Every structure is written in C-alpha cells, then in structure tokens.
C-alpha cells in the first residue's frame, strides 16, 4: 500500500516514469533506506546538474554522491564508525556539512545536530550525557571542543593538512570495499529552548512517512517550476535540513553560506537569479531594508521558524509581489501548515490550512476541544512527527484557533499567555497591532507582576531610525485600537531586541 502511495505521489508531482522508477529501485537496492538513497536517486537523474554552491566550491549531483560515498567508506575504515554509533555535528552551512549528513546516514549511525550558539557549559553537559563516538566541527568551535572533556574521535570540517571532512571525501575509494545496505539512523534535533530548557527531538527519516508534507511543499510552493534555491536558514535546524532534503530529489540548485548578511544575501540572489529562498522573518526584514531591487528574481519566499508579522507580510507584497509563503511547523511535529500568497491575501495573519494527512485539535486546559473561533492549544497528530506511534498526540505549546473557513491563526506560546484580572491576554496580538504604527520597527510584549490584576503587559519598543515618539503618544494611539486589559502597564523604548540565531524573539532574556 505504501509503495502504491509513493508511486501516486511521484505521478502527482510529474516525476513518475519508467526510468524514474528504475532509478528509485536501483538506489534502494544499492544503499538501503537512508538519506544516501535520496542522493543516489537524484544523481542518476540529474548527474551533471549543479547541486550545491557554498562559499568555496560548486558540486554537481554526481560529484556530491562520489564525495559522500568516499567519506562514508573513510569514516567506516579509518574511524571505525558503524551503524548505531552516535555522531555529533556542530557546523555552519557548507558542503562538508552536507557530505557528512549523507555519509553518516549511509553507515546507519545516529546524527545529532548541535546548535552553533551552544555555550561551553551546555556543550560539556551534552557530551558527558551522550558519549558521542565521533564529533565533526568547524574550526570556529575548536576552543569549545578542546576545552571540553571529549576524548573520542573528532574531525574538523575543513583543514588543508589534517584529516578532515573535505580531505577524506576527496580520497580515492577502496574499490573492493562496499558498505552493506543499511537503514538510516536517527536524526536528532534540539528545540531552541528560549522559553526553557531545550528538548531533544528524534526523527527516523523514511521515504514513506514524509510523503504528505513533501507533496504539500512541492505543490503549494510550486517548487517544480523553479531551478535555483538559497537556504539562508541554518541546516542544523529542523526547517533548514527539511528544505534541503526536499529540494534534492527535485534536482534543484541549492546555494548556502556559512553566515547570513543581508547585503551579501541580496547580492547573491541577484547574481544567481535565485527563485526560491528560505528565511526566518528577521532575515526577510533585513533583506527588504538592504535592497528590494536585488530580490526581483524571487518567485517564492518561504518564511518559517518564527512569527511573521502582518506588517512584514504587507511590506513584502508591496516590495516584491505576491511571492510570500508562511510555513508553520515544530521540531517535534514537522511541517503542518502552509499559507500561500492567496491565503495571505485572505488574512495576513494566517498560517494557512492544515496539510493533508494530519489531524489537529484546539484544546483548552481541561483537555476539551474548543469551538471554531475559540483560542486553545494546538494538538497535532501525523505520520511524520517525532512520535513512534502515529496515534500519539503532540501538544505543541502554541496557542491558536481555526476560523469558519478552515484557516488557522496563532496567538503565541502557551507560556507567553497571561491572565490579567481573570482575562486571558495574548502578547502576540498586541505586538501585531503595535507593529502597524508607521514609526515602529519592532515590538515585544512580556508579562510583569501586578498587585491589582495579578499580571499585566510590558512593552519593549524599537523605533525606526530617526523617528521619535513619547510613551503618551503611543498610549493615545493604542487606546482606540485595543481593549483596556491589553494596554501595557509599562512601555520601554530600546535600541535593539534580543533574537536567537533562528530569528525567534528571546522573551526569556527580556524578562
């Protein structure tokens, strides 16, 4: 039944043909079921097409396959890496990271992505807890690695002399050696932890469980029509690696850079005639401010990973056209909603409609399902989540509601909601309204203690450059737009707001 579903999906996205079917079966027989199977399939179909362009090199699909196969053989022969071993990667976006992902999956080892913003203390705790068999890291993180207690095998991502990923992937393979077919190990991600301790999220990639989000991504974003994509988001994050793995079987040219700089990103988009870009909202805002003209080649801006303000939606439509897509997913549940440009015309605040193959409920604190239009916590169940059983519900911690037309809207995090004088208040709603003021660049709302009401709101306001405003002027402007219980008790004007590397507002730091 699953094989028939796979064939139907290939037919629906116009990839089904006798030769495609032959390539798919051949890849499975050669590699087993792992991420290398995906690359093997793509290399047969798009051999000499460019797959990856990073800061230092340009690789075709065939070259990436050869390099990744060489690397898997070297890791197995020289390091002794085996199926079931644990490999940690702390790398920015580059070709060595991509080669490592495929090579490790081919061996059947478990792959742990470490956030590049990790502290020394957090890193020490992680390696003591996990006992990794191999650590792959950029030279930027040499100090944090060498000052830790880590004593097992380690490899730099790049080095001109020492054994490293770039050197091992270029070695001539031992022709008599061949890795047996394997099943992919786990891919382990970590939540950002901005509202608490980060959680470890395990995914077991398969060809079948991810068919529905794959079809939704390809069809709703019209990916088949485009050739060149720029992944600006970190690959170590769930959003980044998911998009990379979705692009590869479609034969797309993917551009990555180790660091994001808005001016450089705009120049890159113009130079390579990029049609698809994946961003978090803060990246999009900075690119629009840097150079709207350089973004004219874009046909699809896929924003995810953090809230997308209605003001930014309107600004993007006015500057670039109707090319913006709002994606919502979680590390635990994967991709679940996609708002198309038409959906954002319906409402610039929506995250769209649910992807086929998932069930969603809006629940109150007593585990009762809420009526249409009522706010509650989003509970999700699907086949591509972290849960081992598809019957398990994931409590996302996100508040939202469904309107009468089936569109979903977010109202912030469950732990961001405050109860002020017995009334539920959602900071994100107030932020969205404040952001509509022409003099305000950004805003953040957090809770504060109040003797009379229990909790009230505090607003942090970032004004646009050269603009001025007083607290009284902002209160007067707000008083006719929001309810009294939503009015902030305190307003503080700031020079900047704290965001994580993934573009999420760090409310914990504000508090």
Secondary structure, DSSP 8 states (H G I E B T S, - for coil): -HHHHHHHHHHHTT---HHHHHHHHHHHHHHEESHHHHHHHHHHHHTTSEEEE-SS-EEEHHHHHHHHHHHHHHIIIII---TT-EEEEE--SSHHHHHHHHHHHHHT-EEEE--TT--HHHHHHHHHHH--SEEEE-GGGHHHHHTS---SEEEES--SSSSBHHHHTTS---TT-----EE---EEEE---TTSS--EEEE---TTTTHHHHHHHHHHTTGGG--EEEE-S-TTSHHHHHHHHHHHTTT-EEE--SS--HHHHHHHHHHHT--EEEE-HHHHHHHHHH-SGGGTT-SEEEE-SS---HHHHHHHHHHH-S-EEEEEEETTTEEEEEE-HHHHHH-TTEEEEE-TTEEEEEE-TTS-B--TT--EEEEEEETTSS-SSTT--EEEEEEEEE-TTS-EEEEEETTT-EEETTEEE-HHHHHHHHTTSTTEEEEEEEEEEETTTEEEEEEEEEE-TT----HHHHHHHHHTTS-GGGS-SEEEE-S---B-TTS-B-HHHH-
